[in-house]
Amino acid sequence: MKTVLMVAEKPSLAQSIAKILSRGNMSSRKGLNGACSVHEYAGSFVGQSAHFKMTSVCGHVMTLDFIGKYNSWDKVDPAELFSKAPTEKKEANPKLTMVKFLQVEGRGCDYVVLWLDCDKEGENICFEVLDAVLPVMNKPRSTERTVYRAKFSSITDTDICNAMNHLGEPNRNEALSVDARQELDLRIGCAFTRFQTKYFQGKYGNLDSSLISFGPCQTPTLGFCVERHDKIQSFKPETYWVLQAKVNPEKENSLTLDWDRVRVFDREVAQMFLNITKMEKEAKVESVSKKEKVKQRPLALNTVEMLRVASAALGMGPQHAMQIAERLYTQGYISYPRTETTHYPENFDLKGCLRQQANNPYWAETVKALLSEGINRPRKGHDAGDHPPITPMRAATEAELGGDGWRLYEYITRHFIATVSADCKYLQTTISFSIGPERFTCIGKVVTSPGFTEIMPWHSIPLEENLPHCERGDVFPIGEIKLLEKQTSPPDYLTEAELITLMEKHGIGTDASIPVHINNICQRNYVTVESGRRLKPTNLGIVLVHGYYKIDAELVLPTIRSAVEKQLNLIALGKANYHQVLEHTLDIFKRKFHYFVDSIAGMDELMEVSFSPLAATGKPLSRCGKCHRFMKYIQAKPSRLHCSHCDDTYSLPQNGTIKLYKELRCPLDDFELVLWSSGSRGKSYPLCPYCYNHPPFRDMKKGMGCNECTHPTCQHSLSMLGIGQCVECENGVLVLDSTSGPKWKMACNKCNVIVHFFENAHKVRVSPETCDSCDAALVDVDFNKAKSPLPGDETQHSGCVFCDPVFQDLVELKHAAMRHPMHRGGQGKRQGRGRGKGRRPGGRPNPKKPKDKMAALAAYFV
């Protein structure tokens, strides 16, 4: 029997598709990586009985990066990243061991069916999956086809079964266009980002951004926001005057008329018009016209329009809205949410989708009326040739989806019903009046057929006061005529919805990447999201854009990226050569980069005005080991220490607090130690600012604190405070936090595991001796006499944290499940407590007992 491997993009999709194709008759098991499941069932494939294995990946299997040495910011000239630096594909998430998982499941299979999302990114993942599984699959007969691609737009029985019956092939060109985009963004983005981050963070202390990033799409996106900010700043309000007249057709009601000249900017001219009209007592009807007008129903919904509405009407950021839409899609509630198309194909089952909504109390009446009277064919929109417009595929309730999920689903459904409803029709009456030589107008609208506005009431024609019945030549008494003084107002900051429109118009990003670029400029602290989801640029964002304009406007204008996007689309269509596009674009940006570096003084002049130099920023904290003067602690992102005398800057661990550590000094370089802490519930460790940036030993890397330092005698080092192998990760060592008393704890120096022990102990010290059973360092504990948990009023005890029966109830793990190799499994009642002896992982025999503490610790790293 042949075996067919089928791969979807997400675990939830794999389950849904397998359920449909097996008609619920399948067995499921967890894959070796724990994240993906495998669903198996029997069926037939290409006319023969087959065993199906349906599994998934978790998004991209591989990611593009520079090879190891080119990832060092300090040792590599950013200019080399354009051409010299070789790139490689690495696993996107090494913890998931996705390649190994796919190879295990693919071994011995005869066919592979790819159920990845049907967009360019999906095509790219198809080839990542094929690279992993083809080498281990059974070799086909000479002409036999083994690779198949399923094309689908929604997770419904009809669509999935139809896709299975009409399998195609993956599209190599679309995958290449994604590879090209990834490489361009990596090389261009990294080169500019590394250069400007190092240059400006080495000079200014209050930039308040850990990364001053540049992106070929991100920077033009920021450019739009700053362009609007500049218009607001340079706006000068002008005073103008409007003539307003009121007539009284009936005694009680008055009718406000609009001046045909609209407004004038000269006060004296306005006063003249007022004087002329004030002489008149009556307004004469010059003409009455009635016209039937139509407000068109909306085009079918695509991604960009959905994101616009989500931001403007539902108050959801584009990234958040996209995540919700993807969840609704994987659960089968809506069709694929990434599409540029606003036109339904002729064979699309509109009535079938509409019937699904016939029982929802919010729109059941409208839907039933449409089904009985017949639906209108949706308006002819744009067909991008990708997926059908976003459509509700099955009924849902607010209780099922909850919160934002329901709000987005409700909008998508109302929009869909509106596309098959009638247009809104209304009668517009326009009455033209003359008061002396001046003309005035009054307009009224009466809805004759509400059409789609019943289901989208926010689009309905506003109710207006009824106009009086009148004919040409009628006269009405004038109630009042006055001159109103007004001022022109500046434009407001861009809303997310307006920014999305601009990005789409100028070809910046794709429907899938637009939310990511907007999210990036927010996270980099280039813009802040104000009320009404308006994007207000920060000082840093403004200075950067002005700097780009000063040096090379094309870095921030949308034109060059728009041209690149067109080239990438030509690759996807097979009309452009992948290598030529890559080489040509990188050559342009390499020249721009060299010019940018040579001209950076132009941007620096703008920075000087807005930001403070390092020497003038921060507060004195700890002493420098070179000059013994105080270094300043700069709290703004990225936090760092700066010695103004030596003109040196030392980076620090982020996302925590830094304080002086008892004025103790590092024995290697005489720098005062500082203590980093992530809070009372988190971990903390001391570090030497110099060693943290310049590792003193060969086995240390940049960014290691004292809890990873291998100094043999320093009282703060791993050698003196390390206790035993981490209970969670492979390479970590649990290190005593000597500042944590009386709530003592030890924390892993690699991951976030924290073990609390010996609460209210007076002193905890790490002994030079080790445990005979598990090789962990013994600890000496002095308890307070009043609170000692030891038997017989004892206050001192020495033993192993993991094996000593006296300590077993005094050890408690936080942050993760206890999986220490020295712990017995299956202790249901005492989960998370250190108990008893155990075995080494993987059944390896115990090594010989190390002779000294350093060798004992080295054994944990093996």
N, C-alpha and C positions, 0 to 999 in steps of 0.2 A: 504493500500500500504506500502511495506517495504521501509525503508530508509537505504541508504548505505553511510557511511562516507569514503572518500578517502583522504589520507594524503601524500603529496610530501615533498621533503626536502627544497625547496625554493619556494617563492611566484611565481617567473617567470615560474618555472617548472609546478606548479599547473595550471597556466593559459594555458600553451601550451598543457598539457595533456587533460585538460577539453575541450579545443577547438577541439582537434582531436576526442575524444570519443563522444562529443555531436554534431559533425559535424557543429560546429559554432553556434548551437542553444541553448544558455545557458544564464542565467541571473547572474549578478555578484553583490556582495555587499562587503563592508569593514567589517572585523571582529572587535570584540570589542577592540583588542589591537592596531588597526590602522596599523599594519605592514603586516598582512596577509589578503587576500581576500578569499571569499567563492563563488565558482561558482556552480550554481545549474541547473540541467536539468533532464528530465524524460527519462527512458530507461528500459531495462529489465536486471535482474540479477538472476542467478541460475534458469532460466526458469519461472520467474514471473516478472510482471511489478514493477518497483522500482523508488524511487526518489533519485537521486544522489547528494551528497554534496562534492565537491572537494575543499580541502583547503591545507594548508602547515604549516610546522614549519619553523624556520630560523636556520638550523643546529641543534646542540645538544640542547635538551630541558633541560637536567639536567647536572650538573657538580659535580665532586667529591671534597669534601673538608673536613678538620678536623672540629669537632664540635667547637663551639665558643671559649672556653677557651684555646684550643690548637693552636689558631691562634696568640696568643701573643708570640712574640719572646723573651720578657724579662722574662716571668714567667715560660716557659716550657723548660726543658732540651731536646735538639734535639734528644737524644738517645731514649726518650719515643715515638717518632713518628714512630718507626719501628713496635711496637706491641701494646703498651698501649693505644695510642691515637685512640679513635673511629672516624670513618669517617661517613659522611652522604652525601646523594645526595641533592644538592641545585639547584634551578633554575639557569640555565646558564646565563640568562639575566633577572633579576627580573622586569625590566621596561616593558618587553614585556608581562608579565603575561600569559605566553604560556600555562601553565597547566590549568588555569581558562578558557582560550579561547578554548582549546581542549575539556574541560568538557562541556562548553556551547554548542559547536557544536555537541558533541558526545551524549548529553542527548537525549534519545528516539530513537537512531539509532539501527538497527538490525544487521548490518554487518559493518566490517571495512576492507578496502583494503589499504594495505601499499605500497606506491609508492616511498619509500625512495631509495636513491642511492644504487646500488647493489654492495656494498663492505662491509668489516667488520664494519666500522663505521656506515654505513647505517643500518646494522642489529641491531647494538646497539641502534640506535635512534628508530628503530621499537618498541623495548621493552619499551623505555621511553614513546613513544606515547601510547602503550597499557596500561601501568601503569596508565596513566591519564584517558583514555576513557573507559576502560572495566568496572570500577565500576558504571558508569552512563548509560551505554547502556542497552537496554532491555534484560532481562534474556532469554537465548535461551532454546528451548526444549532440553530434556536430551542429545540427540546425535547430535544435530544440530551444524554444524561448522559455526563459526561467524568471524574468523580471516583469512584473505587471504593476500598473498604477491605477488606483481607483479615483474617479473624479466625482465629487459630491458637494452639495451646498448646504445640506441640513441633515440632522440625525433623525430622520423619520424612516419608517419601514419601507415606504415607496422609494425614497431617494437612495437608501443604502442598498436595497436589493437591485435597483436599476444600475447602480455603480458596479455592483459585483457581476452583473450580466454584460457590462460593456467596458471591460478593463482596457486601458490604453498603456502608454509607456511614459516614464518620467521625462521631463523636458530639460535637457542638458544646458541649453542656452539660458533659460531662466535661472538655473542654479549658478551659472557663471556670472550673470549680472549681479547676483548677491555677493559672490566671492569678490568681484571687482569693487563693489561698494564697501565691503568690509575692509579690504586692503587700503583703499583710498582714505577712508575715515581713520583707520589706525595710523597710517604713516603721516598724513597731514596733521591730524589732531594731536598726535603725540609730539611731533616736532615743535609745533607752535606752543603747545601747552607747557612742555618742559622748559622751553626757553623763557617764556614770559613769566612763568611761575617762579623759576629760580631768580630771574633778574629782579622782579618787583618785590618778592618776599625777602630778598636779601637787602632791600633798601628801606621798605616801609613796614611799620608795625601795626597799623590799624586797618588793614584791607578787609579783615573779617571774612576771609574765604580761604579754605584750606587748599584750594586748587584754582588757579586762574586759567581756566580751560578755554581752548579754541576748538570749534567744530565747523566743518564746511556747511552744515545745516544750522547748527546751534547759533552761530554768530550772526547770520542774516536774520534769524528769528528775533534775536535780541535787538538787531538793527531797526526792525519795524517798531518795537516798543520805544526805543530812544528817539526815533524820528518823530513820533507823536508827542513825546515829552518836549522836544525842541520846539514843536509848533505851539504847544501850550505856553512855554516860557517866552517865546518871541511875540505872542499875541498881544495886540494893543486894542482894547475895547473902543468902539466908536459909538457915539450917541446918534440915535435917529428918532424920527417922529412919525407917528401913525395917526391918521384921522379915523375916528370911530363914530359911527352914527347909529342911532336907535330909532326905529319907527314903531308906531302903535296902531297895528291893523285892527285890534280889538281893544276895548278899554282896559282889560286886566293885563293882557300879554303885550310884551314888547319884543321886537325882532332886531337882533344885532346884525349890522351889515358890514361886509369887508370892503375896504377901499381898493379900487382897481389899480391904483398906483403902488399899492402895498406899503411903501415907506419912502421918506425923503430924509437926506442927511443934513439939510440946511434949515436951521430954526426959523429964519425969516420967511423962507418960501413956504414952510409948513403953516406958519401963522397967516400968511396971505390966503392959503387954501381954506383955512378955518374961517377967516373973515368973510370970504365969498359965500361959503355954504351956510354960515350962520344967518345970512340975510334971508334965506329961504324958510318957509313955514311948512312946506309939504315936499314929500318925495314922490316922484312920478315913476310908475312902472313902464320901462322901455321895452322889455321883452320877457316872455316866459317860455322856457324850453323844457321838454320832458324827454329823457333818453333812458332806454333800458340798458343796463350795464351788467357785465359778468365779472365775478371774481373767481379766477380759475382754481380748481382743486390742486393740491400739491403734486409735484412729481414724486415718483416712488423714492423710497429712502435709501441713501447711500451713507457710507461711514462718515464723511466730512459733515454732512447735514445733521446726522445723529449727534456727533460731538458738539456741533454748534448749539443745537437745541438743549443738550444736556447741560452745557455751561450756562447759557443765557436764561433758560426757563426753569431748569431743575436744580441749578446751583452745584453741579458736579464738575470737578476738574476733568479734563480730557483723559488723563491716565486712568483715573478712578472709573469713569464711564466705560472705557474700553475693557477694563478688567471685569466689570459687571456684565457687559455684553458678551464677553467670551464665556463667562460662567453660564449665562442663559443659553448660549449656543451648545455648550457641551452637555447641558441637561436636556437638550432637545426642544426648548421653548421657542427659539427663534432660528432663522437661517444664518449662514455664515456672516459674521458682522464686519468683515473687511472686504469691501467692494466699492468700486468707483462707478458702478452702473446704476442708472436711474430708469431703466427701461426693462419691462417684463418680456421674456421671450413669448412667442405666440402659443407655445404648448404648455405654458405655466398654468397649473391648476388653481386659478384664482378662487373659483367657487368652493373648492375643497378646503382651502385655507379659511375662507369666510365662514363656512359651516361650523368649523371648530369653535367659532366665537359666538354661536347662536344662543348659548345658555348663560352667558355672563351677564349679571344683572345691570352692569353699567352701560352696556351697549346692545343688549339682546334685541330690543325693539327695532333699533336702526338696522341691525344685521338681518333680522327676519323680513323687514320691509324691502331691503335690497334684494334678498333671495327670491321673494315673491314677485317683485316688479321687474327684476332683471338688473344686473350690474352694468355699470358703465366701463368701457375699456379704459384702462389707465392712460394718461397722457404719454405721448411718445417722448422719451427722454434720451439720454446718452447711453449707448451700449459700448462699454469698455472691453467686452469680451472676456470678463473674468467670472464673477458670480452674479446670480440674480440679486435684485435689491433686498434689503433687510426686511424680512417678513415674519410675522408670528406663525409658528408651525403647529402649536397645540395650545389648548386653553389652559389658563392658570388662574389662581386666586391670590388675593393679597396675603392670605395666611401661608400659602405655599412658598412665595418668593420673599415676602417681607421687605420693609424699608425701601432702600434705593433700588433693589432688584425689581420690585413691583412697579415703582415709579417709571423706570426706564421701559419695562415691558409694556406698561399701560400706554406710554407715548408711542412706542413702535406699533402697537395694535391700532390705536386711534388713527395714526398716520396711514396705516395700510387700508383701513376701512374708508378713510377719506379719499384715497386714490381711486377707489372704485365707486365712489358716490358721485352725485351730480354736482355741477358747478353751482356756486351761489349767484342768484340773480336778484337785482334790485333796480328800482326806478329812481333815477336822479333828476330832481327838479331844480332848475337854475333860474332865479328871478333877477333881472338886471334893473337897477333903479338909477334915476338921475336926480341929484340935488343941485340945482343950478347947473353949472357946466361940468361938475364932477360926477363920475360914475361909481356906483357901489353894487356889490353882488351878494346874494344870499343863496346858499345851496342846501338842499334837504334830500335825504335818502330814505326810501321805504323798501324793505325787503319783500320781494314777491315770491321767492323760492329759496329757503335757507341752504339747501343742498348739503355740501360737506361740512358747513359750519355747525351743524347739529352735533356732529361727533368731535369737532375741534372748535368749541365755543369761543376760544381766545382769538379766533380769526373772524368772528362774526362782525357784521356791520354795526357800528355803535348806534344806539337809539338816539335820535335827534328830535328836537322840537318840530312839531308839524308846521309846515308853511301854510299861510292862508291861501285860500282859493282866490286867484286874481287874474286879470287879463291886462293886455297892453292898454295904456292910457289911464288905468286906475291910479288914484292918488291916496297917500296915507299921511296922516299928521306926523311930524318929526318929534320924537320924545326928547332927544338930546344929541348934540354934536360936541365932541371934545377932542383935544389933542393929547395923545399919550406919548410920554417920553420914555424911550427904552435904550438898552445898550446891546451891542453885539457881544456874544459870549464865546469864550474859547472852546475848542473841542475838548472832550473828556479823554482820560487815558484809555488806551485800547482795552476792550474786553477780550477774554479768551476767544469768544465766538468771532469777533472781528479779526483777531490775529490768525485764527484758523482759515478764515476766508482769504486773507492776504497771502498766507503760505500756499494755499491751493492755487490761487490766481498766478503766483510767481513760480510755481513748480518747486517749492522748497519742501523736501521730504515726500513721503508717500502717505496714503491713508493710514498705514500701520505705524509709521514712525513719527507723524506729526505730534501725537501726545507725548512721546518720549522727549522730543526737542523742547517742548514747552516746559515739561517737568524739569529738564536739565537746567534751564536758565533760572528756574525758581530755586532749585537745590544749590546752585553755585552762588546764591545770594546776589544775582545780577538784577532780578526783579522781585518785588513782593506782590502777593495777591491781596488787593484791597477789597472793600465791600463792593458787592455787585460783580465780583470776579473780574475786577479791572487790574491790569498789570502795570505797576508803577516801578520804573527803573530805579535801582539804588545808585548811590554815588559811584561805586565801582563799575557798574554796568554802563553808566553814562560816559565815564572817563575812557573806558575801553573802546566804546564805539567811536567816540570823537577822535581817539588816538588812531584807530584804523582808518578813519576818513582822512586824517591828516597825512598818514604814511602811504596807504594804498586803499582807496575807496572800494576796490573790487573785492577786498577781503570781507566786507560787510554788506555790500550790495547783493541782491538776489540773482543778478544776471549770470555770474560765472557758475554758481551751483545749479541754476536752472539748465544751463547748457550741458553740464555734467550729467544731470538726471536724464536729459534727452539721449545722451550717448549710452547710458546704462540701459535705457529702454530699447535702444537699437541692438545692444548685445542680446537682450532677452528675446528679441524678434529674429535673431540670427542675421542681422543686417550690418553688424559692426564686429571687428575683431577684438576679442577680449584683451590680448596683450598690447595691441596698438593704443586702445583707449586708455589703458592703465599707464603706459609709458608716456603718452602725450600729456595726460592730466598731471601726473607726478612731475614732469619736466616744468610745466607752467608754475605749479605751486612751489617747486624747489627754487626757481628764480625769484618768486615773490617772497619766499622765506629769507633768502640772502639779502634782498633789498630791505625787508622788514628789520632784520638784525642790524644792518648798517644804519638804519634810520630810527632806531628805537629811542634816541634822544628826544624826538618829536613827541612821542607818547609820554616820555618821562617828565617833560615840562608840564604836561597836564596833571600827571600824578602828584608832582611836587605841590601844586596848588591845593589839591584835595586831601592829601594824606600826610601823616607825620612820619619823619624818618625814624628808624629803629631806635636811635640813641635818645630820642625825645619821648619814647613810648614805654609804657609798662612801669612796674614798681620794683625797687631793689629786693632781691630774695636771697640768693646764695652767692658765695665767693668763688671767683674764678681761680683755678689752680695755677694759672700762669702769672697773673699780675696781683692776685690776692685782693682785688677790688670787687665790690658787689656787682653781680650781673643782674640785669633787669628781666623780670618775668612778664612776657607779653601774653595776655590772656586771649586776645582776639585770634580767631582761627587763622592759621594753625598755631596753637600755643607753642612758645619757644622761649629760650633764654638768650639774651644778647649781652655781650661784654663790649661796651662802647670803647674801652681803653685798647683792647686787643683787636677790636672790630671783627669779632667772631660771633656766629650765631649757632646755637645748639638746638636741634629739634627735640621734642619731648613726646611721650605717649599722649594721644588725643582722648577726648570724651571722658575726662575725669578731672579731679582737682589735684593741684601740685602745691606742696608746702615744704618748708625746710625740715630736714630729718635730723633733729637733735644736734645740729652743727657738727655732725660727724664727717670725717673726710675719707676719700678713697685712698687706700695705701699706695696705689699705682701712680696717681697724677695730682694728688692733693686738692682736687675739686671737692667742694662741699656736696654731700649727698642730698637729694630731694626725695620726697615720698609721693608716689602717685597713688591715688585712691579712686575707685569707681563708686564710693558711697559706703554707708555703714553695712549694707547687705551684700556689697560686692567684695572684690578682692583689692589688696593694696600691696605694693612692694617698693623698696627703695631703689634708686638708680643713681649712677654717677653720670652727669651730663656729658662728660668727655667720652667715657667708655661706651655710652649709649650710641654715640655718633661715630666713634672710632674703636671698633672691637679690639680689645687688648690681646686676645688669644686666638689661635688659628681656628679652633672649633666653635668660635662665637660669630654671630652675624650682627650687622647693624640693627639697632632697635631692641637690644636685649638689656634687661635690667639686672640688678644684683641677684635676683632669683634664678637667673640662667648663667651667671658668671662662674667660671671654673677655677677661680683663684683658690689655691689650696689652703690658705690660712686666714683669709679675710673673714671677719665674724658675720658679715652680711651675705656671704656668697652661698651658692647652691651647695658647695662642698661642706659647709658647716651647718646649713639649715635644711638640706634635703632629707626627706623621710623615706619615701618609697614610690614605686611606680604608680602613675595615675590610674584611677579606677575606670576611666572612660576612654582616654586616647592612648595611642601606642607609644608616642615619644615623650609624653609629659612626665614630670616628676612632681610629687606633692611636696611643697616647701612650707615650712613653718612660717606663719606671719607673726614675727616677734613683737609687732606693735598692737596686736589685736586683743591682748588681755584687758579685762578679765573674761571676755567672751572669746576664748582662744579658737583659732582656726588655722588650717593649712589649706593652701590653694595650689592648683596645678599651674605650672609655669607656661603651659601651652594652650590649654582650653579653659572653659569657664567653670570647672568643677571646684566646689568649695566643701571642705569637710570641717564641720564644727565639732569641737571636743572640749572636755574638761572645763565646763563653764564654772566660773568663780574660783578656778585654781589660782594660787598665788604666783607660781612661776612654772613655766614649761621650757625645758631645755632639750636639745637634741644630743643624744649620747654618741660617743665615737664607736660604741659597740653595735652589732647587728643581730637581728633575730635568727635563730638557728633554722627555723621553718621556712621563712619567706624572704630572708635577706634584707628586710626593711630595717632602717635605723631605729634603735630603741629610743624612747623618750623618758626623761626624768621629770616627774610632776610633783610639785609641792602644793598641797591643798590647804585652804584656810581651815583652822581647827573647828570652827563653828559649822562649816558646810561640807566637811569631808565625807565623800561617799565610800571611803575605804572602811573595811571592818576593823573593829576594836580601836576606834579613835586614832588610827594611823593617819599621818598627814603626808607621808612621802611614799612614792611607788615608782619603780622603773620597769618598763615593759614595752611590748610591741603593740602599736595602735591596732593592728589587724588581728593578732593572734592571742593576746593576753586576755584571759577570761575576766579579770578585774576591770579592764577597760571596755569590754564589749558593749555595755549599755551606755557608754559615755561618748560614743562616736556617732555623728549624724551627718549624712550627706545632703548637700543642697545643689540645686541646678540640674541634676541629672540622675538617672537610675544607676544604682550601685552595681558595677560589673567588675570589681577588682578580682584579679586572678587568685588572690589569697582568701576569697570569700566563698562560702558554700552557697550554692543556688537553692532556690525553692523554699527559703525561709519565709513563708507567707506572712506570718505575723510581724516579723521583724525586718521587713524590707527596708533597705537603705541604712542598716546598721552594720558596722564591721564586726564579723564574727568568725572565729575559728581559723583553722589552717586550710590550705588549699593547694592547688596545683599550679604549675607554670602554664601559660597559654600554649595551646597547640600540642600539649602532651610532651613538651621537651623535658629531658631530664634536668635536675638541678645542676647548675654549674658548680665547680669547686668553690668552697667558701672563700670570698676575696680576703686578701690579707689586710687591706686598709680601707678607710672610708671612701677615698677617691675611686678605688677599683670597684667598690660596691655600687657607687653611683653610676660608674661607667657601664656596669652590667645592665642597668635599666634602659640605657640608650640602645642596646644591641637588639 
